[in-house]
Structures are given as structure tokens and as C-alpha cells.
Amino acid sequence: MINKAQDLQQLISLSQTMLKKAREESWDDVFVLEAERRELIGLFFLGPIQQVSAAAVTAGIQSIMTMDRDLMALGLQKKFELAQILHNMDQGKKAVKAYTRCSYMPI
């Protein structure tokens, strides 16, 4: 039971670090931590959860899910920002292409 509590705390700690890194826009770190956390989650649920620790596990998992929602919101925000940047780059390429075509036209 103590190991489960320690494992749960480690999962919560990893989730907190992931959220912190996302807020810092260290997305590479987030991806590495998420892979580590995914593996630990799989190991955590391999064995049974004792009835006496079920409430603590439920609270911990709910905490992780809340952090995951925040992570997803930050990820969607970053995705939107990157999409805008790509759109602006595409518009710039089109403008350069149009200008190049016009500048070679004989008068």
C-alpha cells in the first residue's frame, strides 16, 4: 500500500512538472515526461488497489485529470499560435510570388 501511495505521488509530481514545463513552453520536455508518466500509469494499474486506498487513488487521479485538461488547453493554444504563424508565412510566400511575377512583366 505504501508503494502505491508513493507511485501515485510520483504520477502527480510528474503531472505537475509537465504542466510547469508547458507553461514555460518547453514542449520537448513535456513529451519526454508524458512518455515516462504513461509507462508509470501502466505499471500503477497492473496490480490491485486496496479498498482503503481507493479514495486517495480517486482523488489523485482526479487531480491528474485536472492538470491534463490544463495541459490540453495550453497545447491547443500553442497549436493555434503555430497555425497562425504558418498561415502568415504562407501569405508572405504568396505575396512574394505575386510580386516576383509582377516585377518581371514587361511594361
C-alpha positions in Angstrom: 0.0 0.0 0.0 2.9 2.4 0.8 4.3 1.7 -2.7 1.0 2.6 -4.3 0.9 5.9 -2.4 4.5 6.7 -3.4 3.7 5.7 -7.0 0.6 7.9 -7.0 2.6 10.8 -5.6 5.2 10.3 -8.3 2.5 10.4 -11.0 1.1 13.6 -9.5 4.5 15.1 -9.3 5.3 14.2 -13.0 1.9 15.8 -14.0 2.8 19.0 -12.1 6.2 19.1 -13.8 4.6 18.6 -17.2 2.2 21.4 -16.6 5.0 23.7 -15.4 7.0 22.9 -18.5 4.0 23.5 -20.7 3.6 26.9 -19.1 7.2 27.6 -19.8 6.6 26.4 -23.4 9.2 23.6 -23.0 7.2 21.2 -25.1 10.0 18.8 -25.8 10.3 18.3 -22.0 6.6 17.8 -21.8 6.7 15.0 -24.4 9.5 13.2 -22.6 7.8 13.4 -19.3 4.5 12.3 -20.7 6.1 9.1 -22.1 7.6 8.4 -18.7 4.3 9.1 -17.0 2.4 6.9 -19.4 4.7 4.0 -18.6 4.3 4.6 -14.8 0.5 4.7 -15.2 0.5 1.4 -16.9 2.6 -0.1 -14.1 0.5 1.5 -11.4 -2.7 -0.2 -12.6 -1.1 -3.6 -13.1 -1.7 -4.6 -9.5 -4.9 -4.3 -7.5 -5.8 -1.2 -5.5 -6.6 -1.8 -1.9 -10.1 -0.7 -0.8 -8.6 1.5 2.0 -6.6 3.5 -0.5 -9.3 3.7 -3.2 -10.4 7.2 -2.1 -6.8 8.5 -2.2 -6.3 7.0 -5.6 -9.5 8.5 -6.9 -8.5 12.0 -5.6 -5.1 11.6 -7.1 -6.4 10.5 -10.5 -8.9 13.4 -10.5 -6.0 15.8 -9.7 -4.0 14.4 -12.6 -7.0 14.7 -14.9 -7.5 18.3 -14.0 -3.8 19.0 -14.8 -4.2 17.1 -18.1 -7.2 19.4 -19.0 -4.9 22.4 -18.3 -2.2 20.8 -20.4 -4.5 20.2 -23.3 -5.8 23.8 -23.1 -2.2 25.1 -23.3 -1.4 22.7 -26.1 -4.4 23.8 -28.1 -3.5 27.4 -27.6 0.1 26.7 -28.8 -1.3 24.8 -31.8 -3.5 27.8 -32.7 -0.5 30.1 -32.4 1.6 27.9 -34.6 -1.2 27.6 -37.2 -1.4 31.4 -37.3 2.4 31.6 -37.8 2.2 29.1 -40.6 -0.7 30.9 -42.2 1.2 34.2 -42.1 4.2 32.5 -43.6 2.1 31.1 -46.4 0.6 34.5 -47.0 4.1 36.0 -47.2 5.2 33.4 -49.7 2.1 34.1 -51.9 2.9 37.9 -51.7 6.5 37.3 -52.7 5.4 35.1 -55.5 2.9 37.6 -56.8 5.4 40.4 -56.5 8.0 38.4 -58.4 5.6 37.6 -61.2 4.6 41.3 -61.5 8.1 42.6 -61.4 9.1 40.5 -64.4 6.2 41.7 -66.6 7.1 44.0 -69.4 5.6 47.4 -69.4 
